Amino acid sequence: MASLSFASAWPLILLAALPAVWWLAARSRATIARSRILTAASLRCLALALIALALMRPALRIGNERISVVYAVDISRSVSPAFVDSALDWVADIDRRHRPAHSRVLAFADKARLLDAPEAMRALRVAADGGAGSDAIDQSATDLEQALTASVFGFAHGHAKRLVLFTDANATAGDVWRALPRLQAEGIRVFALPAAPAAANDTWIDDIRVPDDIRQQQPLAVEVRIFAQRAGAARVQLVSGRRLLGARTVRLAAGENSISIPARLPAQGANDLTAHVAADGDEVQRNDSLARSVWVGPRPRVLYVEHNADSAHYLADALRAQGMSVTVAGSEALPDATRRLGAIDAVILSDVPAERVDAATAARLETFVRDRGGGLVFAAGENTYGKEGFASTAVERLLPVRFEAKRKRKDLDLVLLIDRSHSMRGRKLELAKSAALATLDLLEEEHRLAVIAFDARPHDVVPLAPVGNKRRAEDLIASMTASGQTNLYTALLRAQRLLAESKASTRHVILLSDGITAPPPGGATALSSSEAAQELIRKDRAETIRQAGGVVDPAPAPETAPALDGFPGIVAELAAAKVTLSTVAIGEKPDLELMASLAQGADGKHYVAKSDAEIPGLFVAETRRLLGESVVEAPFRPLVKAKAGAIAGLDFAAGPALQGFVVGRPKRFSDVLLEAQKDKPLLAQTRYGLGKTVVFLSDVKNRWAADWLTWPGYGKLWAQVVRDAMRRDSGEGLSFRVTRDGREAAIALSALDAQGNYRNSLAPRVRVTQPGGEASVVPLRQTAPGQYHARVPLVRAGAAPWRVELLPGPGITPAELDRAGTRSLFYAYSDEYRSLPADVALLRAVSEQTGGAFAPDAAEIFRLRGDGGVTERPLWPWFAALALVLYLLDLLVRRAP
């Protein structure tokens, strides 16, 4: 099929001159005949039109079915030599069978080279790690982008173009996607065949990963990433110089593996880490070791301010054991200590009274956190809440919680109903007495308390009266004894009667029992609830008269009693009178349903004592809830609310209990990591400017945390909290980092002044020394405020490291150069020594994007797909020649006699 094409259209503008030719011919005054003038004008117009057509470069396009093929074969180190040999044999075979109109072979690794025949590739000069001169192909790299681009020049013009690509697609240089538009524009279809890896059973160290900003003696987990082609046992070691940091025997899975090895780096400055792996059946040993240089900053410097100097050594010693430098100061020295925060990474305030933090001190702490990126850890304690405490202060503004000011104690009438039946004999009753005494201890003189011990009927142990002098009430509580059966109903009636005339704003009943009780009135043979109430009133009146030394009236005047209907009735009466009821269930098989329904009906709390020892703590917690205090002193174990690095690896459920905490409310954007009770934060954190603040609402010493001091998690927890909060840089003016990115070294420099401000317009330079000793000076370019970067090609791998040294320059002092030191970059072997499987996804995508096919057979490669070749025959010479002939005829017509 033929078609006509034109290269350009602008010459058509010349046709606008044709009317001018005829206009001039019409006004010609030549003496020749008019017919000759018209003939000459016609010839001139035709010649001008032919010249315009010639300038448009017309061509006749004639389709053909000729195919041009380029066979691109990856001969890099990662591809199996046996696969390359079989690929060349396959190319020679299909070239012979399908006989394409044109074919060439392209060999590539770090560079590409076009060859005329497969046999020429077998004699091609290659090198490993660039050791045989610049004219050889270096097998230690794969530049797939360059190979695709070079293939464009191997195709014959005017043919259908087929690129058959043999590769594993694991490129170490270039970007395949940059070459793709060129292939599409040239109409080149790619047919990719995945190459086999060089080794079938290879295990290698893929990477060594360490946390950022490592400090001296910091416990850290070094992550060694290992790739194994087959599953099997292996021994992994981590060394620094000649010092073994850790070793593990592991079972590797096929594919990627992550092995964590705990370590501490004792030396400040540059530390070289080397990981080794020895796996069963490993075929390649060169990639079994990998080294990395790590820069270790100075020990974290902590200012620890403790109000109680005698208790400061607990936390200070624990942090020092975790590799930190700790300066201890009393709360009275806080103002002076905060004037010298330049070399401090984190500040801990423990149990510091609010009055010790004046406005100037709070401002210095805010600057330290917000502008310098420092960490502030606030630990509460019993002295935290003097007067109004830290509520609505400048310190609270920094922290992730809002404190509740110390509340005014409530006007309270409290009745304790304590089961003294036979089931309470022994230790249970003694603990119940302890619970009543602990409750008494919490109350103020103006609060009113009644203690009612009940069995089949209630007994007033302590009459309802102001607490006043607690000595007599303590004696009465201590005298309680156990006897009789249990009747909850009459006990509740007694509590209701005692509180019926109460004027207190808070009227509350705490019931301690197992709930196993005689049934309430309501049956056919039982007393009516009204009669039961009247009988109870009569007995109470008789008891009162006896205590007064009088005579009991055998027929007392009837008193009005409430008309009730069993437990629901008495509970409804309590709720209507705004008397609340909380229950504490005890015993091996308590009636939890009854106890819970009583508390729920009277708007109280229901507690279950899992052991008898919990009884006093539950009473205390309930009393503190009633009083609304900001300090809660009751045993509890922290509840994990969110996972974070500060609490990683700690089992709080298995650890000891804390004995108290202070009440706070988390701010909107804070992260609560631990809770003391549901919705009561214990450990919370937040970002504030460049730094971080943390609050711990219990203490860190021998009061509330007394049981924690010998817990192995104590030091680990506080070391993790401080390290997570402290500022990221170590206070040095220059932060210098060198990392490997493929076959390039990425050099980064961060520059800050003493106040933490960015240092701009510096002109830093580094000296880069290669493993062979060659050195070059590389300037760093500023890319952001205080940030300078450069990239250096890693031209060869070697056992010796590359060295990068910061050089003197304007604005960089000699002291800063000394602290910055020299960085090492290890490039022991090329990534080509990693026998990765072929990147099938990439090969499939390139094939599909160019209209080819992945893993095709020979027939599919040579099948025409409507993209046959085209032969172009230019026509402009014919038009130009004809225009010249017409021009000569024009001259002949005008000048012939």
Summary of the structure (lengths in Angstrom):
residues: 897
radius of gyration: 46.1
end to end distance: 49.6
largest distance: 173.9
contacts: 2950
relative contact order: 0.12
helix: 32%
strand: 30%
